[in-house]
């Protein structure tokens, strides 16, 4: 009942936030589980952690281009940062001895840093699960990146969990999964990090409650903040004199120079600006529309709540966000604003989405998307963990050993929860 979740976290917070959502669901289904979250992100503790979850902080990486990384803070070479992180991950596998490991997106880690860890996991009898967001990138790019490892994935992974719906995008077909891997692939549905106003008890709200304000509120966010300052600046400038109240949220990874510029533009335009809000999605149900990039978490959280959305997707170094935005637009869940037409189109697009009924939008979203991905993923991990130590067999057939010491009532409770969540 030990789990290790690994994400490389070279750009943005999406990988870690998905893992936190799955970890929270797993902790609820199996209160006795121990979950170690290995991540290079610095923010997880600020999002709030279940009691069973601990952070293994890896030295941070910065993504410079596809498959190219450098140390985020340490003044060391790429080879050194890779060796350091790889050694920490391998040590965690050997010392923590997880029964199941969940890896986000990169099958063998950034620059292959987790391959030794996966090999050690296999030797110890542990299981590995690869978690993939709905869309990774253009098929030709993914096939090129997986060229050397594509046929090795099935040798190291017992299961693949796709956090999406095949009707939106089918990575099994698009990325030509080998037959053996395709048979081990399950579509869990979309993973949502649900948060409410209780997460913001000490937060200074930048707008009034709905019953006390005279104008709609539009919130703009750019996720982690590394490459979204142009969107926020354009949003603040086009909001001057508009019929809505504007609120802009930067991100914890916003470069210092860009943060200073955004603060200056906010002061110039009179727009409320915050550097970072840990539980940002807790604000979504209180605003009338959002402007955002095309990151997985933000789009899914907005769709889940029925928030009218203008999406300005990132197109470099990957077209993943553009592909997702186009798919969600086809489903009638958002308005797409092409980045090259941002200055001309953002204001009219905001005016358009403010006319959309949130109730009807939420109804539409729940008709076409499945938002139970965190629960289903957790149930799958739990089921795999129980089978790893033989707890899925009748008690009379099990061998008692050091890893089979969980009370029988707890075992049955976990199995019942797994069944009840469609695991």
C-alpha positions, 0 to 999 in steps of 0.5 A: 500500500505504498505509492510513488507518484513521479512527474518531471515538471519542466514547464508549468504546474499541470503534471503535479496538480493532476497527481495531487488530484489523483493522490487526494482521491486515492487517500480518500479510497485507501486511508492507510495508503502512504503516497510519496510525490516526487516532483521538481515543482516548488508549489505542491505544499501551497496547494494543500496535501492529504495527510498520507501524502509527502513531497520528495522535492527534486532539484528543479528543471527548466524546459528549454525545448522539446526533450531539452532541459536545464537546471532551473536554479542550480548552476550545474550542467544538464548532465549533472542535474540529470544524474542528481535527479536520477540518483534521488529517484533510484534511492526513493525506489530502493528505500521507500519500496513502493508497490505501485509507481505512477509516472506522468507523461514521460515514460522514462522521465525527462532525458531518461532520468527515471529508467534506473528507478523503473528497472529497480521497481521491476526487480523488487516486484513493484508495478508501474502505471503511465498516466497520460493527459488526453493530448500530448502533441501532434502525432508526428512529434510524439512518434518521433520522441517515442521512436527509441522507447516506444516498444520498451514501454510495455516492458516497464508498464503494467497499465496506461491511464489516459486522463480523457475521453476517446471521443475527444482524442484517441491517443492509442490510435493517433500515437500508434500504441503497440498492440501489447500496450493498447491492451493495457490502456484505460480511459479514466476520464478527465482529472479535475482538481476541485476546490471551493471558497473554503480554500481561500479563507485568508484570501483578499478577494479582488471583486465583490460577491455576485449579489453586490457587484454591478458588472460581470467579472472576467478573470485571466490566468496563464497557469504557471506563468512562464510564457503568458505575460503577453496574454495578461498584458493584452487582457488588462489593456483591452479591459480599460473602459470595458463593461466588465471588471478585470482580474489578472492572475500571473503565476509562481513561475513568472520571470521577475522582469515580466512580473514587474512589467505586469505590475506596472501595466496593472497600475496603469490600467487599474486592473486588479492583479495577483502574482499567484493564487494557490487554489485558483480554481476556487475562484472560477465559480464566482466569475462570469468568464475566464481568459486562459491558455489551453492547459489541461487543468484550467480548461477541464476545471472551467468546463466542469463548472460551466465557466464561459471561456476564451482560450489563447493556446500556447503553440510552441514548443508543442501544439498540444494546447492548440489541439485541445482548444480546437477539440473543446471548441468543436464540442461547444465548450469555449471560444478559441482566440488564435495567438497571432490575432490576440490584440485584434480579437480578445476584446470581442471574444470576451464580449461574446462569451459573456453572453453564454449561459453558465448553466447551459454550458455546464450541462453541455460539458457534462454531456460530452465529457467524463470528469471522474478521472481522479476517482477512476485512476485512484481505483485502478492504482489501488486495485493494482496495489492489492493484486501486487501483494496478493490482497485481491485473492481470498484471505485463505489463499494468501501467504502472510508476510511483511507486506500483507499485514493490513487488517482484513476489514481495511482490505475489504473496505478498499476493495468495496470502494474500488468497485463502487468507483467503477475501478 
